[in-house]
Amino acid sequence: MIYCKSLLVILLLSLSTLVIAEPTVSLTLDKNRVNVGATVTGHLSLLDFPTTQGGGIKLRFNADVLEVTDIVFDSAWSFAAQTGNIDNDKGVIKDIIFAAFPGWGGDVAVATITFKAVRKGKSRIRLKKSALNPFASEGSAIDVSFKKTKIIVGGKKKKNTRNHSLFSEK
């Protein structure tokens, strides 16, 4: 009897600690630290999604540090895929839109975004939902969370060309 009660308590505790994953949009970078002139590949993905027919994203970055050079969609989004308006002067891509029927669920690749490091500094990359095309599943909106990431751009160290000799020739 004590064994059954203990087992029941353990079962109830384990069920109460289950975490239900929230659908998340993520941009995973192949590198987080680069030098000026390097390219960085970002993999835009949907994680833990219910079946969705698509959605849209707005992406912001520091235009003083990065520029976007390319967006290539995964073949899963065959119904519609739009790169949106890339504005490297303002550091924003508005309305990256993608759709598929009957839809996809779980973890799904969306697109590959290529950034170029143009100047030393730091850039946070922030994602948020597009006002034009929110995430949906069979006509109902899906609440999603967005993961932020960042890139640090450095430069190659310059060699010190000064003459450090204690004796100078005159």
C-alpha positions as CSV (number, residue, x, y, z in Angstrom):
1,M,0.0,0.0,0.0
2,I,2.8,2.4,0.9
3,Y,4.5,1.5,-2.3
4,C,1.4,2.4,-4.4
5,K,1.0,5.7,-2.6
6,S,4.7,6.5,-3.2
7,L,4.4,5.6,-6.9
8,L,1.3,7.7,-7.2
9,V,3.0,10.7,-5.6
10,I,6.0,10.4,-7.9
11,L,3.7,10.1,-10.9
12,L,1.8,13.2,-9.9
13,L,4.9,15.2,-9.3
14,S,6.4,14.2,-12.6
15,L,3.2,15.2,-14.5
16,S,3.0,18.6,-12.7
17,T,6.5,19.4,-13.8
18,L,6.0,18.7,-17.5
19,V,6.7,21.8,-19.6
20,I,4.7,22.4,-22.7
21,A,7.0,23.9,-25.3
22,E,5.9,27.2,-26.9
23,P,6.2,27.5,-30.7
24,T,9.5,29.5,-31.2
25,V,11.1,31.2,-34.2
26,S,14.8,30.9,-34.1
27,L,17.8,32.2,-36.0
28,T,20.9,30.1,-35.4
29,L,24.2,31.5,-36.6
30,D,27.1,29.4,-37.9
31,K,29.5,31.9,-36.2
32,N,28.9,34.5,-33.5
33,R,32.4,36.2,-33.8
34,V,33.8,37.2,-37.1
35,N,36.2,39.8,-38.6
36,V,35.2,42.6,-40.9
37,G,34.5,41.3,-44.5
38,A,33.4,37.8,-43.3
39,T,30.0,36.3,-44.0
40,V,27.8,34.7,-41.4
41,T,25.0,32.2,-42.3
42,G,21.9,32.3,-40.2
43,H,19.4,29.4,-40.2
44,L,15.8,30.6,-39.7
45,S,13.7,27.8,-38.2
46,L,10.3,27.1,-36.6
47,L,10.7,25.0,-33.4
48,D,8.0,23.1,-31.6
49,F,5.2,24.3,-33.9
50,P,1.8,22.9,-34.3
51,T,0.8,22.4,-37.9
52,T,1.1,25.8,-39.6
53,Q,0.5,27.0,-43.1
54,G,3.1,29.7,-42.6
55,G,3.7,33.1,-41.3
56,G,5.8,36.2,-41.6
57,I,8.8,37.7,-39.8
58,K,10.4,41.1,-39.4
59,L,14.2,41.0,-38.7
60,R,16.2,43.9,-37.3
61,F,20.0,44.2,-37.1
62,N,22.7,46.9,-36.6
63,A,23.2,48.4,-40.1
64,D,26.5,50.0,-38.9
65,V,27.9,46.4,-38.4
66,L,26.1,44.1,-40.8
67,E,24.3,43.9,-44.1
68,V,22.1,41.2,-45.5
69,T,23.4,39.8,-48.8
70,D,21.0,36.9,-49.5
71,I,17.9,35.0,-48.3
72,V,17.2,31.5,-49.6
73,F,14.0,29.6,-48.6
74,D,13.8,26.0,-47.8
75,S,11.8,23.9,-50.3
76,A,9.2,23.2,-47.7
77,W,7.6,26.6,-48.3
78,S,6.6,25.9,-51.9
79,F,3.2,27.7,-52.0
80,A,4.7,31.2,-51.3
81,A,8.0,32.6,-50.2
82,Q,8.9,36.3,-50.2
83,T,12.2,37.7,-49.0
84,G,10.6,40.9,-48.0
85,N,12.1,44.4,-48.3
86,I,15.8,44.3,-47.3
87,D,16.9,47.7,-46.1
88,N,20.6,47.6,-45.3
89,D,20.6,51.3,-44.5
90,K,18.1,51.0,-41.7
91,G,19.0,47.4,-40.6
92,V,15.6,45.8,-41.2
93,I,13.9,43.2,-43.4
94,K,10.2,43.7,-43.4
95,D,7.8,40.9,-44.2
96,I,9.8,37.7,-44.8
97,I,6.7,35.7,-45.7
98,F,6.4,31.9,-46.3
99,A,3.5,29.5,-46.8
100,A,2.8,25.9,-47.6
101,F,-0.3,23.7,-47.8
102,P,-1.3,21.5,-46.1
103,G,1.3,22.9,-43.7
104,W,4.2,21.8,-41.5
105,G,4.6,21.1,-37.8
106,G,7.3,20.3,-35.3
107,D,10.8,21.7,-36.2
108,V,10.9,23.1,-39.7
109,A,13.6,25.0,-41.6
110,V,12.4,28.2,-43.1
111,A,15.3,30.0,-44.8
112,T,19.0,30.7,-44.8
113,I,20.0,34.3,-44.4
114,T,23.5,35.5,-45.2
115,F,25.0,38.5,-43.4
116,K,28.2,40.3,-44.3
117,A,30.3,42.0,-41.5
118,V,30.9,45.5,-42.8
119,R,32.4,47.2,-39.7
120,K,33.7,46.4,-36.2
121,G,31.0,46.3,-33.5
122,K,28.1,44.3,-32.1
123,S,24.8,43.6,-33.6
124,R,21.8,42.0,-31.9
125,I,19.5,40.3,-34.4
126,R,15.9,40.5,-33.3
127,L,12.9,38.8,-34.8
128,K,9.2,39.6,-34.4
129,K,6.0,38.7,-36.2
130,S,5.1,40.4,-39.4
131,A,2.0,42.6,-39.3
132,L,1.2,41.6,-42.9
133,N,1.2,37.8,-42.3
134,P,1.0,36.5,-38.7
135,F,1.6,32.8,-38.0
136,A,-1.6,30.7,-38.3
137,S,-2.9,27.1,-38.2
138,E,-6.0,26.4,-40.2
139,G,-7.2,30.0,-39.9
140,S,-6.4,30.5,-36.2
141,A,-3.5,32.7,-35.1
142,I,-0.6,31.0,-33.3
143,D,1.2,32.8,-30.5
144,V,4.9,32.4,-30.9
145,S,8.1,33.5,-29.1
146,F,11.2,34.7,-30.8
147,K,14.8,34.0,-29.9
148,K,17.4,36.8,-30.2
149,T,21.0,36.3,-31.2
150,K,24.0,38.5,-31.7
151,I,27.2,38.8,-33.8
152,I,30.4,40.4,-32.6
153,V,32.6,41.8,-35.5
154,G,36.2,42.4,-34.8
155,G,39.1,43.2,-37.0
156,K,42.5,41.7,-37.6
157,K,45.1,43.0,-35.2
158,K,47.5,45.4,-36.9
159,K,51.2,44.6,-36.5
160,N,53.0,47.2,-34.5
161,T,55.4,48.9,-37.0
162,R,57.0,51.3,-34.5
163,N,60.7,51.0,-33.9
164,H,61.1,49.9,-30.3
165,S,64.8,50.2,-30.2
166,L,66.3,52.1,-27.2
167,F,69.0,53.3,-29.4
168,S,68.2,55.4,-32.5
169,E,70.7,56.2,-35.2
170,K,71.2,59.8,-36.1
